[in-house]
Amino acid sequence: MPFVSLEKVIKRAPLGLRCMDIVRDMPVTTGLIVEARPRTATTPPIVALRSPVSGIYGFRSLPGLRDYELGLRPASDWCTNGGTPAEANFVVTLTDSQESRL
């Protein structure tokens, strides 16, 4: 009997970040705190989780991006045109919790 798909579920991560140490030319996979918040938000930021496999810091969901996460709208609906920071949707903050020194 052939396989018949009964439903299709799309779930996209809204943002993933790979941080690089440009001096050592290698990814930074530990010791970072990565947070994002809507530019105009007064609520606490959302903390990214680090993948234990790839070391990429990712957000499962971000406010206002639900339709993109479910595949209902394209990412271009939220992207800026490369203009000024005032047009940005989110502020992303990275903190080195280990304050690593070379």
C-alpha positions in Angstrom: 0.0 0.0 0.0 1.5 3.4 -0.9 2.1 6.1 1.6 -0.6 8.7 1.9 0.2 11.9 3.8 -2.9 13.0 5.8 -1.6 16.3 6.9 1.4 18.7 6.4 2.7 20.6 9.4 5.1 23.5 8.9 7.0 24.8 12.0 9.8 27.2 11.3 12.2 28.7 13.9 12.1 32.5 13.5 15.7 33.1 14.3 18.9 31.1 14.7 22.4 32.5 15.3 25.8 31.0 14.9 28.4 33.1 16.7 32.0 33.0 15.4 35.3 33.8 17.1 37.0 35.5 14.2 40.5 35.3 15.8 40.4 31.6 16.3 38.2 31.0 13.3 35.8 28.7 15.1 32.2 28.9 16.4 31.5 30.0 19.9 29.2 27.4 21.3 29.3 28.0 25.1 29.2 30.9 27.5 26.9 33.2 25.6 23.5 34.5 26.6 21.5 35.4 23.5 18.3 37.4 24.0 15.8 39.0 21.7 12.9 41.4 22.2 10.6 43.4 20.0 12.1 46.8 19.5 9.2 48.6 21.2 8.6 46.0 23.9 8.7 46.8 27.6 8.5 43.1 28.5 11.6 41.0 29.5 13.6 39.6 26.5 13.2 36.0 25.3 16.3 33.9 25.8 17.6 31.7 23.0 18.4 28.0 23.6 21.6 26.5 22.3 21.5 23.3 20.2 23.8 20.7 21.8 24.6 19.3 18.4 25.3 22.4 16.3 26.0 25.1 18.9 23.5 27.4 17.2 21.5 29.6 19.4 17.8 29.6 18.4 14.4 31.0 19.3 11.5 28.6 19.2 9.0 31.5 18.8 9.1 35.3 18.8 6.2 37.7 19.4 4.3 38.6 16.2 5.9 36.0 14.0 3.4 33.1 14.5 2.2 33.3 10.9 5.7 32.9 9.6 6.5 30.1 12.1 3.5 28.1 10.8 4.3 28.8 7.1 1.3 31.1 6.5 3.3 34.2 5.5 6.8 34.7 4.0 9.7 36.1 6.0 9.8 39.1 3.8 6.7 40.4 5.5 8.8 41.1 8.6 12.2 42.0 7.1 13.4 45.5 6.9 14.7 47.0 3.7 18.2 47.4 5.0 17.5 50.9 6.2 17.9 52.5 9.6 17.8 50.7 12.9 14.5 52.5 13.6 12.9 50.2 11.1 14.2 47.0 12.9 11.6 44.6 14.3 13.8 43.1 17.1 16.8 43.9 19.2 19.1 41.0 19.8 21.6 41.1 22.6 24.6 38.8 23.1 26.4 38.6 26.5 29.6 36.7 27.1 28.9 35.1 30.5 32.4 33.8 30.8 34.1 37.1 29.8 36.6 35.0 27.9 40.0 36.5 27.3 42.7 35.4 24.8 
